[in-house]
Amino acid sequence: MNKEKRNKILTILLFVQIGLVYFFSKFPDLIEHNYTNGIYIYISIFFRTIFGWIPFSIGDIVYFTLILFIIRFLYRFVKNKHTSRKQMLFQFLAGFSIFYFCFYFFWGLNYSRRPIAEYLEIKKEKTDLNSGKYDIEKLKVITDKLILNIIDIQSQLTNNDTLPVIVPYTKNEILHLTKNGYQKLSKKFDQFDYKPSSIKKSLFSFPEKNHRPDLYYHLITGEAQVDYLIPKVNLPMTCSHEVAHQLGMASESEANFIGFLAASFNDDLYFQYSAYMMAIRYTLFDIYRSDPDLYQEYLEKLPKGVLKNIKESDEFWRKYQNPMEPVFKYFYDNYLKYNQQKDGLESYNRMVDLLISYDDKYVLK
């Protein structure tokens, strides 16, 4: 088969794949039982076994190579004669067809799985402020619990409520300790058994990348990547979030929630502190949208040391703001919506719904 015919066939298969992905997205039970809890488990373990032991990111090298090929294609597409551009377009679409298959077969079908709330047998709360379905009293209860926990943890770590928590570990040690939380969590929910592990430092730093610049998942190699520029106090929760993606949590709100559970289940107090600090920021954001005055009251309940850690994190993100942020937001928001997350970027904050529901049934630590 010559290249031109092969590229045309792969291009046709691209549109067939798009249709099949849309079709199977309507059957979450089928995806849950046969893909997420079936073939994907073996895919994930295979990639983490093959690449997990390598100290640097193979996925970053793959992505960098793909970027170079795209740049080369665009250059050739502009420079070549008009008569050859049709063939080049088929060549590009053929390559994209292969990428599309890898994305959804290796991981992306998890976007269409059943909600994690069903697995945990909890009823997800509705917290849409605009629709009037927001229970502020439940939000206050969960926020009070989170604050009591973080006050206790911060006191144990510093013995002074005015001092910020300083994580004593190296960032490599934090990556290594992440799996301990999942070992504890898997004793309660066996779906979160995590071995072998594969969490690595990214070869590149992308602090300008929208909304979650501190982490990303390599769908081709199954590696979890973290950006070492972020403050160490945020890193335990960041790593725990990314492991949730490795275990098939495609939804950002679910990955946030499972990451929180894993970090809070971790015996290490620094992981617990990182988890509760993140959760408090989300609940306080929702309180602010509902009642700015109440938000100020809750800020006053937090120890000065905790507020200093939050300020440290905020200053880090402000430092890397750039004019391209609206563009990144637009594309990533629509990417999430295309993949069954109708709230787009707002889906990150939906973890609060899961926190409230989980606490109603199991009670937070």
Legacy VTK file of the C-alpha trace (Angstrom):
# vtk DataFile Version 3.0
C-alpha trace
ASCII
DATASET POLYDATA
POINTS 365 float
0.000 0.000 0.000
1.460 3.361 -1.006
1.657 6.254 1.431
-1.018 8.341 -0.278
-3.615 5.560 -0.079
-2.659 4.768 3.524
-3.054 8.416 4.551
-6.507 8.611 2.967
-7.632 5.455 4.797
-6.318 6.783 8.129
-8.102 10.091 7.493
-11.394 8.274 6.948
-10.754 6.247 10.114
-10.316 9.496 12.047
-13.936 10.456 11.434
-15.067 6.893 12.131
-13.261 7.079 15.482
-14.885 10.406 16.359
-18.275 8.854 15.730
-17.471 5.756 17.787
-16.198 7.807 20.740
-19.403 9.845 20.686
-21.486 6.655 20.459
-19.777 4.912 23.378
-19.951 8.086 25.491
-23.696 7.382 25.760
-23.015 4.087 27.567
-21.068 4.903 30.761
-21.797 1.503 32.330
-20.235 -0.222 29.351
-17.160 2.000 29.585
-16.928 1.541 33.369
-17.056 -2.254 33.357
-15.231 -3.113 30.149
-12.729 -0.264 29.786
-12.045 1.573 33.074
-12.214 -1.546 35.250
-11.119 -3.820 32.444
-8.619 -3.133 29.714
-7.466 0.258 31.055
-6.158 -1.304 34.285
-3.731 -3.431 32.255
-2.816 -0.536 29.941
-2.021 1.690 32.919
0.019 -0.937 34.763
1.895 -1.837 31.572
2.986 1.748 30.872
3.929 2.443 34.487
5.964 -0.772 34.598
7.755 -0.043 31.323
8.496 3.646 31.937
8.170 4.080 35.708
11.734 3.029 36.543
13.322 5.532 34.122
14.386 8.619 36.120
13.415 11.153 33.446
10.238 11.713 31.468
9.954 9.676 28.288
6.607 11.341 27.602
8.164 14.797 27.567
10.618 13.623 24.917
7.745 12.182 22.867
5.741 15.428 23.157
8.761 17.548 22.268
9.359 15.387 19.184
5.706 15.730 18.146
5.936 19.511 18.470
9.017 19.534 16.237
7.173 17.447 13.626
4.198 19.837 13.704
6.479 22.851 13.257
8.234 21.070 10.403
4.893 20.216 8.786
3.642 23.807 9.000
6.885 25.115 7.527
6.728 22.667 4.627
3.007 23.336 4.109
3.655 27.058 3.678
6.764 26.667 1.532
5.583 23.870 -0.787
3.703 24.384 -4.024
-0.082 24.456 -3.921
-0.376 21.174 -5.842
1.274 19.173 -3.040
-0.670 20.679 -0.152
-3.621 18.318 -0.521
-1.345 15.325 -0.015
0.290 17.049 2.970
-3.119 17.699 4.517
-4.006 14.010 4.249
-0.622 13.202 5.796
-1.365 15.489 8.748
-4.871 14.103 9.251
-3.478 10.561 9.090
-1.023 11.402 11.846
-3.772 12.998 13.890
-5.899 9.888 13.384
-3.171 7.776 15.019
-2.828 10.281 17.862
-6.604 10.356 18.373
-6.691 6.557 18.629
-3.836 6.505 21.157
-5.466 9.217 23.250
-8.838 7.514 23.653
-7.624 3.907 23.710
-4.819 4.499 26.204
-6.788 6.806 28.540
-9.378 9.163 27.056
-12.378 6.810 27.207
-12.292 7.359 30.976
-14.055 10.670 30.294
-17.182 8.623 29.562
-17.084 6.398 32.647
-19.678 6.465 35.434
-19.317 9.305 37.975
-17.117 8.386 40.926
-19.979 9.360 43.243
-21.797 6.220 42.108
-18.808 4.018 42.945
-18.539 5.586 46.404
-22.328 5.320 46.766
-22.742 8.980 47.606
-25.187 11.479 46.182
-23.351 14.357 44.583
-24.542 17.713 45.885
-25.705 20.450 43.536
-23.880 23.688 44.218
-24.888 25.882 41.324
-25.177 29.377 42.775
-26.951 30.712 39.713
-29.716 28.107 39.841
-30.460 28.598 43.536
-29.632 24.973 44.386
-26.768 25.919 46.671
-26.952 24.833 50.316
-24.818 27.407 52.118
-25.328 25.683 55.452
-23.765 22.462 54.180
-20.890 24.464 52.749
-20.349 26.150 56.117
-20.335 22.773 57.894
-17.698 21.285 55.573
-15.576 24.447 55.708
-15.660 24.463 59.508
-14.462 20.844 59.546
-11.659 21.588 57.117
-10.528 24.579 59.151
-10.515 22.638 62.419
-8.377 19.970 60.784
-5.867 22.366 59.277
-5.568 24.279 62.555
-4.720 21.029 64.326
-2.199 19.930 61.665
-0.544 23.342 61.446
-0.196 23.419 65.229
1.495 20.004 65.251
3.910 21.018 62.506
4.912 24.485 63.762
3.808 24.850 67.421
3.056 28.471 66.494
-0.079 29.597 64.655
1.734 32.565 63.106
4.356 30.455 61.313
3.833 29.041 57.831
4.424 25.338 57.275
7.781 24.638 55.638
8.003 21.205 54.042
11.378 19.652 54.979
11.458 17.057 52.194
13.128 17.296 48.843
10.741 17.301 45.925
11.926 13.824 44.931
11.013 12.609 48.418
7.515 14.092 48.040
7.054 12.214 44.777
8.118 8.993 46.496
5.818 9.507 49.509
2.720 10.126 47.371
1.984 6.425 46.904
1.639 5.923 50.680
-1.644 7.814 50.749
-3.073 5.633 48.003
-1.985 2.501 49.852
-4.060 3.639 52.828
-6.983 4.780 50.659
-7.072 1.447 48.775
-7.788 -0.359 52.057
-11.099 1.514 52.142
-11.743 1.606 48.390
-9.852 -1.069 46.464
-10.240 0.735 43.145
-7.433 3.100 44.188
-4.705 0.512 44.545
-1.650 2.207 43.013
1.302 0.106 41.951
3.706 0.386 40.348
4.105 4.149 40.696
5.328 6.554 38.036
5.515 10.201 39.117
8.294 12.295 37.657
9.692 15.771 37.413
8.875 17.362 34.081
11.817 18.052 31.792
10.181 21.388 31.021
8.492 24.021 33.143
5.229 25.485 31.893
4.127 27.944 34.607
2.241 29.907 31.977
-0.001 26.933 31.134
-3.604 27.560 32.108
-5.227 26.549 35.356
-3.193 23.423 36.225
0.322 24.387 35.151
1.772 22.313 37.971
0.893 18.905 36.531
-0.095 16.940 33.492
-0.604 13.338 32.463
1.225 11.691 29.561
-1.436 9.678 27.771
1.146 7.889 25.607
3.533 6.760 28.356
1.258 6.776 31.422
3.658 9.006 33.373
2.511 11.667 35.832
4.449 14.900 35.457
4.870 17.674 38.012
6.470 21.064 37.581
9.232 21.518 40.163
8.806 25.307 40.180
5.680 25.177 42.353
5.956 25.732 46.128
6.687 22.532 48.048
3.648 23.041 50.269
1.443 22.530 47.183
3.355 19.583 45.758
1.891 16.714 47.868
-1.647 17.565 46.771
-0.491 18.171 43.196
1.107 14.725 42.994
-1.926 13.054 44.557
-4.196 14.740 41.998
-2.110 13.453 39.124
-2.029 9.875 40.404
-5.842 9.999 40.391
-5.638 10.648 36.642
-3.356 7.636 36.264
-5.990 5.521 38.010
-8.638 6.556 35.492
-10.135 9.692 37.025
-10.487 11.787 33.870
-12.816 14.384 35.401
-10.852 17.221 36.993
-13.273 17.548 39.908
-13.001 13.811 40.597
-9.207 13.874 40.325
-9.162 16.788 42.772
-11.427 14.926 45.169
-9.611 11.569 45.011
-6.286 13.400 45.270
-7.570 15.108 48.408
-8.665 11.793 49.923
-5.311 10.147 49.172
-3.273 13.036 50.589
-5.475 13.305 53.686
-5.255 9.516 54.233
-1.463 9.740 54.064
0.133 9.287 57.502
2.482 12.169 56.724
1.221 15.440 58.225
2.717 17.538 55.421
0.565 15.678 52.895
-2.485 16.163 55.080
-1.733 19.874 55.406
-1.371 20.258 51.627
-4.695 18.465 51.093
-6.658 20.550 53.574
-5.133 23.810 52.377
-6.264 23.056 48.824
-9.766 21.989 49.916
-10.213 25.100 52.053
-9.305 27.324 49.136
-12.045 25.730 47.043
-14.719 25.964 49.743
-13.767 29.555 50.551
-14.058 30.430 46.868
-17.622 29.096 46.841
-18.427 30.971 50.044
-17.085 34.167 48.497
-19.364 33.765 45.470
-22.329 33.373 47.785
-21.546 35.837 50.587
-18.375 38.030 50.528
-18.948 39.133 54.132
-19.116 35.540 55.337
-15.944 34.869 53.382
-14.127 37.531 55.405
-15.363 35.937 58.616
-13.911 32.599 57.579
-10.574 34.142 56.642
-10.307 35.427 60.206
-10.743 31.860 61.511
-7.606 30.698 59.718
-4.248 30.883 61.549
-1.849 33.505 60.247
0.590 30.758 59.333
-1.949 29.126 57.024
-2.724 32.463 55.405
1.002 32.940 54.782
1.153 29.618 52.952
-1.876 30.598 50.864
-0.265 33.949 50.088
2.940 32.158 49.027
0.956 30.082 46.550
-0.976 33.088 45.229
2.202 35.085 44.693
3.711 32.212 42.733
0.800 32.115 40.277
0.647 35.891 39.936
4.320 35.920 38.991
3.611 33.731 35.971
0.509 35.464 34.636
0.827 36.334 30.943
-1.183 37.818 28.052
-1.790 34.357 26.539
-3.828 33.153 29.525
-7.249 33.923 27.933
-6.227 31.849 24.886
-5.174 28.882 27.035
-8.380 29.194 29.035
-10.527 29.217 25.918
-8.952 26.109 24.383
-8.719 24.107 27.610
-12.269 25.064 28.622
-13.592 23.771 25.306
-11.392 20.678 25.478
-12.991 19.760 28.819
-16.490 20.436 27.503
-15.838 18.257 24.444
-14.809 15.442 26.781
-18.023 15.203 28.799
-17.169 17.922 31.387
-19.949 20.367 30.671
-18.724 22.898 33.262
-15.374 23.289 31.498
-12.824 24.970 33.730
-15.466 25.301 36.410
-15.291 21.512 36.806
-12.170 21.894 38.942
-14.226 23.498 41.690
-16.963 20.824 41.614
-14.880 18.756 44.022
-16.628 20.681 46.814
-19.852 18.885 45.896
-18.101 15.568 46.358
-16.536 16.671 49.654
-19.938 17.537 51.105
-21.503 14.283 49.919
-18.589 12.161 51.123
-18.709 13.789 54.550
-22.444 13.091 54.804
-21.819 9.347 54.406
-18.290 8.579 55.574
-17.246 11.664 57.611
-13.943 13.327 56.766
-10.892 12.448 58.792
LINES 1 366
365 0 1 2 3 4 5 6 7 8 9 10 11 12 13 14 15 16 17 18 19 20 21 22 23 24 25 26 27 28 29 30 31 32 33 34 35 36 37 38 39 40 41 42 43 44 45 46 47 48 49 50 51 52 53 54 55 56 57 58 59 60 61 62 63 64 65 66 67 68 69 70 71 72 73 74 75 76 77 78 79 80 81 82 83 84 85 86 87 88 89 90 91 92 93 94 95 96 97 98 99 100 101 102 103 104 105 106 107 108 109 110 111 112 113 114 115 116 117 118 119 120 121 122 123 124 125 126 127 128 129 130 131 132 133 134 135 136 137 138 139 140 141 142 143 144 145 146 147 148 149 150 151 152 153 154 155 156 157 158 159 160 161 162 163 164 165 166 167 168 169 170 171 172 173 174 175 176 177 178 179 180 181 182 183 184 185 186 187 188 189 190 191 192 193 194 195 196 197 198 199 200 201 202 203 204 205 206 207 208 209 210 211 212 213 214 215 216 217 218 219 220 221 222 223 224 225 226 227 228 229 230 231 232 233 234 235 236 237 238 239 240 241 242 243 244 245 246 247 248 249 250 251 252 253 254 255 256 257 258 259 260 261 262 263 264 265 266 267 268 269 270 271 272 273 274 275 276 277 278 279 280 281 282 283 284 285 286 287 288 289 290 291 292 293 294 295 296 297 298 299 300 301 302 303 304 305 306 307 308 309 310 311 312 313 314 315 316 317 318 319 320 321 322 323 324 325 326 327 328 329 330 331 332 333 334 335 336 337 338 339 340 341 342 343 344 345 346 347 348 349 350 351 352 353 354 355 356 357 358 359 360 361 362 363 364
